[in-house]
Amino acid sequence: DTHDSLTDSFNASSISDGGTGQATISLSSSMSDGNYCGASGSGHIGSGTTTKHTYVKDLTASNYVVFAGDTTANTNQDYGGSYSIFGDLA
């Protein structure tokens, strides 16, 4: 998938495609545990009134999963988003 790339990737070592609209981000330095905060951002892409969404889930000490989707159709979609995590390194 051409959307699976990292830019300005502090502490992110790699990204792996998990299917349409889903990817796993692996961390260069592990967090102390999976109890950290993930934040995401998305915007409207293209014309029309489709609402896009992104979210972060399945946090572990060494990686987390990100999703992007189409709220109107309630489906995962491949498009860009921005993701951040906040917590303590191990």
C-alpha positions as CSV (number, residue, x, y, z in Angstrom):
1,D,0.0,0.0,0.0
2,T,1.5,3.4,-1.0
3,H,0.0,5.0,2.1
4,D,2.2,3.0,4.5
5,S,5.1,5.4,5.1
6,L,6.5,7.3,8.0
7,T,7.4,10.9,8.0
8,D,8.9,12.8,10.9
9,S,9.0,9.5,12.7
10,F,10.5,10.1,16.2
11,N,10.7,6.7,17.9
12,A,8.9,4.9,15.1
13,S,11.1,2.2,13.5
14,S,8.7,0.8,10.9
15,I,5.2,0.5,9.7
16,S,3.5,-2.6,8.5
17,D,0.3,-2.9,6.4
18,G,-2.5,-4.5,8.3
19,G,-5.1,-4.3,5.5
20,T,-7.3,-1.6,4.2
21,G,-7.0,1.5,6.4
22,Q,-5.0,-0.3,9.1
23,A,-1.3,-0.3,10.0
24,T,1.0,-1.3,12.9
25,I,3.6,1.2,14.0
26,S,6.7,-0.4,15.7
27,L,8.7,1.6,18.2
28,S,12.5,2.1,18.1
29,S,12.5,2.4,21.9
30,S,9.8,0.6,23.9
31,M,7.4,2.4,26.2
32,S,7.4,1.3,29.8
33,D,4.1,-0.6,29.2
34,G,0.9,-0.3,27.1
35,N,-0.6,2.4,29.3
36,Y,0.2,5.5,27.2
37,C,-2.0,7.8,25.2
38,G,-2.5,7.8,21.4
39,A,-3.9,10.7,19.4
40,S,-4.8,11.0,15.8
41,G,-6.0,13.6,13.2
42,S,-7.7,13.4,9.9
43,G,-9.3,15.7,7.4
44,H,-11.7,15.7,4.5
45,I,-10.2,14.3,1.3
46,G,-11.7,15.1,-2.1
47,S,-15.1,16.5,-2.8
48,G,-18.5,15.7,-1.3
49,T,-19.5,15.4,2.3
50,T,-17.8,12.2,3.4
51,T,-16.4,12.4,6.9
52,K,-13.1,10.8,7.6
53,H,-11.8,9.4,10.9
54,T,-8.6,8.0,12.4
55,Y,-7.9,6.4,15.7
56,V,-5.2,4.6,17.6
57,K,-5.7,1.3,19.5
58,D,-4.1,-1.9,20.7
59,L,-1.3,-0.2,22.4
60,T,1.6,-2.4,23.6
61,A,5.0,-1.4,24.9
62,S,6.6,-2.1,21.5
63,N,3.9,-1.0,19.0
64,Y,0.4,0.3,18.3
65,V,-2.2,0.0,15.6
66,V,-3.7,2.9,13.7
67,F,-6.9,3.0,11.6
68,A,-8.4,5.3,9.0
69,G,-11.9,5.2,7.7
70,D,-14.9,6.7,6.1
71,T,-17.5,7.6,8.7
72,T,-20.3,7.9,6.2
73,A,-19.9,4.4,4.8
74,N,-18.6,3.0,8.1
75,T,-15.6,1.3,6.4
76,N,-11.9,1.4,6.7
77,Q,-10.2,3.4,3.9
78,D,-6.6,3.9,2.8
79,Y,-5.7,7.6,3.2
80,G,-3.3,9.7,5.2
81,G,-3.6,10.6,8.8
82,S,-1.4,11.8,11.6
83,Y,-0.8,9.9,14.8
84,S,1.1,10.7,18.0
85,I,1.7,8.9,21.2
86,F,2.5,10.3,24.7
87,G,3.9,8.3,27.6
88,D,7.1,7.1,29.3
89,L,9.9,5.2,27.6
90,A,11.1,2.0,29.4
